[in-house]
């Protein structure tokens, strides 16, 4: 049985900002310098304009002692929720003989 998520999952950029950067007292600019990125790239992740890629997830995992799966799962949950909002259901495929 399919269930539809009612509320939008927390975007990974919000988790980055509110659960990691702010508690650590690290600015977006300082984090960008630390990982060798530009500040606009970090800001695009924080504001949700850029998603989490496997490469990004590995950098976050290294920097924050987490797993890449944490970051990828956050992104996947958000992507699935967004897809559900646009999805037009199709009839179930029933017993087509090959």
PyMOL commands that set and color helices and strands:
alter all, ss='L'
color gray80, all
select helices_A, chain A and resi 12-24+28-35+39-46+54-64+68-86
alter helices_A, ss='H'
color red, helices_A
deselect
rebuild
show_as cartoon
